Amino acid sequence: MSMTLLETRDIGERERPGERESCGPELARRRRGGDGSRSARARRTGAPVSQASGGMRAQEASHTPVLASELLDLLNPQPGQLAIDCTFGDGGHARLLAERLGPSGTLVAIDRDPLAEQRFAALAAEAACSMRFIRSGYAEALELLAREDVRADMVYFDLGMSSMQVDTRERGFSYSYEAPLDMRMDPSQELSARELVAEWDERRIAHALRDFGEERHSGAIARAIVRRREQAPIETTLELVETINSAIPAPARFAGGHPAKRSFQALRIAVNDELGQLDRALPLAWGLLREGGVLAGISFHSLEDRRVKRFLAERAQGCVCPPDLPVCVCGREPEAALLRRRSIVPSQEELERNPRASSARLRAATKLAKDKDEEEAG
């Protein structure tokens, strides 16, 4: 298979876009040389041969892409096209897409997690299409691509945590086992969950739990966090779980899943500014699309899904004149055509294979018209 590795970039907080080349190409070259000790499964999935201390075995940590066939059907990739994967993760969707793009196609992968960069190097070593990796938040990466006048045939998001992050225990994303309280998707950033629970005041913590986790007991949990940290720092996931449990009434504690689920989601979103990134990224992604291109998003909770749904619906809306006007005077034309009126959810067969897919929702739309600034420029 032919493969052209374009470039790999890391956009850091203290660096201008494109200022520092990352280690991705070198990693890819090393992988291309082959390693007889790697299992066939590791080569297929990009899983590392060994895990860090406390991590799962490689075969247990492999990633199953959610709604993969449904996403491919909506994107309908063709040989020679350019695709942007805004949330590369373990590369499950990208691997399937690269096969369709072929030697004349290009896939741009974006992720701020260094583990994702390692997975990308393994995929780039064997992919049929040209590959490029940008290590940064997807909003910053899309801004970079816009400055480069890149035009894409498809852009897609697989939002939230990847299985790779959940299964790497020392990253502290999960409430299910003891780990340092971290939750950073980019380990180089300063703010972690430990700093958040140690430094944010009670009101700010409560707002985060309510706004990002839709936690009914946000005030009580925030008070419990402040009380406990006055005695000793909250430094591990299980210390935080104990604190949350102590603040939730017993009847509510055993209803609706793990009592810490919503709080952990909220803290993770706050630490990584996930919703802020998405709000910035959606219009940037839309601006990069060629006419006829497809924007798709897989969401795992209502906060993400509402944003994707609203963004696509607004662009699919035509006339906004009051209904009592006999003729349209606003002149508004739809920019998008929704590919499905309702979100696509996993099949029962997929849920049996991958229970983590249970909350997934897929939405997508095709771009019908050029942006106004493009029309004026033309």
N, C-alpha and C positions, 0 to 999 in steps of 0.2 A: 504494500500500500504506500502511496506517495504521501508525504507530509511536509509542509513548510511551516516551521515555527516562526511566527512573525516577530513577536517580542513579548516580554513580560515586564510589567511596571508595578511599582508599589507607590501609592500616593500617601505619604505620611503627613502628620499634622504640621510638621516644621519644614516640609519640602513642597516646592511647587510641583504640579502635575508633570510627570515625565522626567523629573530631575534625577531620580535614582533608579538604575536598573536592578531588578530583583534577581534572586538566585534561580528563578524558574527555568530558564533555558539550560543552565548547567545541570540542574536536576534532571531535565528531560534527556540531555545527552547521556548522563550516567545510566538512566533507565534503559535507553536505547541500546546500550552495550550489552544488556542482558545479565541475568543473575540466575544461575542454575538452581540456587537454593530457594527461589520464590516458587510457591505452589501455583498450579494453574488457576486456582480460584483467586489468589492474590493478584495475579496478572489481569484477570478479568475485571475484578472489582476495584483495583487500585488500593486494596487494603494493605497496610504495612505488615511486614513480616513479624514484628514484635510490637507490643503495646507498652505505653508508659506504665509505671507502677500503679496498680489499682485498676488498670484499664481492662476491657473485655478482650477475649481472644479475638484474633483477626476475623475468623469466620463468623463470630457472633456479632461483630460490629459492622458487618457489611451493610450497605445502604440499599433499600428497596425504593426506587423512585415511585412517588404517589401519582396516580392518574396519568401514567406515562402514555398509554395508547390513546387516551382521550386528548391529551395535550398534543401529541403528534398529529392526530386527525385534524385538530383545529388549526395548528400552525401550517400543516401541509408543506413541509420543507421540500424544495426541489434542488437538484444538482446546480451548483454554481451560486447559490444564494448566500447572503450574509445573515447570521443569527447572533443575537446577543443574549447570553444567559446571565441574568443579573445576580443570581444567587447560586453559584456553582456547587457549593457544598461538597458532596462526595462524587459529583459528576454523573449521577445516574441518568438524568434527562439528557445531559450533554452528550453522553456516549451514544445514545440512540439517535440523537439528532445528527451527530457527525457522520454517521453511516449514510444518512440520506443526502447530506450536502455534497459529499464526494470530493475528489481532488481539486476541483475548481471552486469549491465553496469555502467559506470562512466562518469560524465560530469564535466569538469573543466571549471569554468567561470572566466574571467579576466575583470577587469574594474578599472579605477583609480578614479571613481566618488563615493563618499560615498552614494549617493542616490541609485546607482546601488547595493551597498552592502545591503541596506535595501530591495530592490526588490528581491535580491537573497535569503535573509532569508525567505521571504514569500514563494518563490518557493520551497526552500529546505524543508520546513515544510510539503509539500504535495507531493513532487516528488517521482516517483517510483524508480529512480536510485540513486546510490551514488553521492554525490555532493561535490564539493570543490570550494572555492572562493579565488582568489588572487587579492588583491587590489593594483594595480600598473599599469604603462604603460605596454602595451602588449609585447613590446620588452624585458623589464626587466623580466616580468613573464615567457616568453618563455626561456630566459636564465636560469632562476631558474629550470624550468622543464627539460631542457637539462642536467643540472648538476645532476638532480635526475634520469637520464636515463629513463625518461618517454617515452613511445612509444604510439602514437595515431593512431586511425583508420581514423580520420577526424579532420581537423582544418579549422575553417572558421572565416571570418571577415565581420562585417557589419559596414562599415567605416563612418566617419563623425560624426555629432551630432545625438543624439537620440532625439525622440520627448519629452522624459522626460526632457531633458536639455532645449530645446527650450521653452517648456511650463512652466518652472519654471522661472518666469519673473525676479526675483531678481538676476538671474545668468548673465543677460546681454548679452545673445547670439543673441537676435533678434533686428532688426532695426524697428520693428513694434510698440513698446511701450516704454515708459520711464522706465529706470532701471539704476542702477549703471553700469558703463562701466567695465565689469569684463572678461567674456568669458573663465574662467579657468575650465577645466574639473576636475582637482584636486584642490579644493579650498585651499589646504595647500601650494601649490607652490607659490613662490614669485612673478613671473612675471604675471601680468594681462594686459588686454588691456589698462587700465588706465595708468599703468606705461609705457607701450610701446609707446603710443602717447605722453606721457609727456617727455620721456627721449631719445628716439631714434632720431638720427639726420635726417634731411630731406632726404638725399640720401638713408639711410637705410630704412626709411618708404616707399619711392618710390619703391625701389627694392622689398620689401615685397608685396606691392599692385600689382606690375606687375607680379612677379614670382608666387605668391600664389593665386592671384585673377584674373589674366589675364586682369587687368584693364587698358584700353587704356589711361585714364586720370590720371595715377598714379602720374606723376610729379606735376600736378596742384593740386591734392588732398593733396599730401605731403606738398606742399608750404602753402596751406590753413590751414592745421593742425598746422604747425609751427607758422604761423602768429596769429592764434587764441589763441594758448596756451601762447603766449607772453602777451596777454591781460588778460587771465584768464585760469585756468586749464580746460581741457575738461574732465568732470567727469561722464556724463551720455550718454546713447545710443542716445538720441534725440539731444543732443549737437553735437555729432559726425555726425549724419545724416545731421544736418543743415550745418555743415562745409563741408561735402562732396558735398551736393547739391550746395553750393555756388561756388564750383570749377568746376562743370560740365556744359558745354554749354547747354542752354535750349533745343535744339532739341534732344540732346543725353539723357537728363534727363528723357524724357518721352518715351524712346524707349528701348525695351529689358528688361522689368521688373523694379523692384525698383532700383533707382540709387545708393543706398548704398549696394546692395546685394553683389557685387564682393569685395568691400572693407571690409565688415564684414567677408566674407569668408576668405579673406587673413589674416586679423588680428587674427581670431580664429586659423587658421593653424599655424601662427607664434607663438602665445602665447603657444600653446600646442605641438609644434614641431611635428605635425601630419605626415608630409611627411618623416621626419627623423625617426620617430618611425616605419613607414611602411617599409622603406628601410631596416632597421635592422631586422624587424620582419619576412619578407617573407622568407629569407633563414633559419632563425631559425625554423619557422613553418615547412618548407620542411624537415629539418633535423630530426624533431620529428616524421614524418610520417613513419609508417610501409610500406613495399612494398604492393602495392594495396590500400593504403590509399588515401584519397581525400583532396586536398586543394582548398578552394573556397573563393571568395571575392566578396562582394556587394559594389560597388562604387557609388558615387553620383556626382562626377565631373571628368573632363578629367584628372586632375593631378593624382588622385588616380587610375583611370581606366587604364591609360597608364602604370603605374608602375606594376599593377597586370598583365595586358596583356603581357608586355615585359618579366616579370619574368617567367610566365608560358610558353610563346613561346620559350624562350631560352632553357628551360629544355625539351621541346618537339622536339627540333631540333636535327637531326642526323648528318650525314656527313657534314663537312664544307670545304671539299676540293674544289679547283677551278673546275668549270664545265668542263674545257678542259682535266682534268686528266681522263684516261680511267678506272682506278680503284681507290677505296678509299684507302688513305694512312694514314688518320688521326685516323681512328679507333673509331671515336666518335659514341656512341650509344645514342638514346633518353632516357632520364630519366623519361619522362612524356608522357601521352597521353591526349590531350585536349578532354574534354567531350563534348564541343560544339566548332565549329570553330569560330562562332560569339558570341558576348555577348547576354545574355538573358535579355529581357526588360519586364516590367510589361504589363499585358494584359489590354485591354480597360476596362474590368470589374473591375480590381483592381484599375485602375486610377480613375474610377468613385467613388469607395469606399474611396480611399486614394490619393488625389491629390499630397501629398508630395512625392509619389513614382515616380513622372514623370521622374526624371533624373537618376533613378537607373539602374545599369548594373551589371549583374552577370556573372562571369567567374569561371571555375573550371577545374582541371586536376587530373588525377590519377597517382600516383607514380609507375613507372614500375621497377626501378632498385634500389638497395641499393646504398648509398653514397660510394664513393671510399674508404674513411677511414674505413667504415664498412666492405667492401670487403677485404681490406688488413688485418683488424683485424681478420676476419674469416679464 
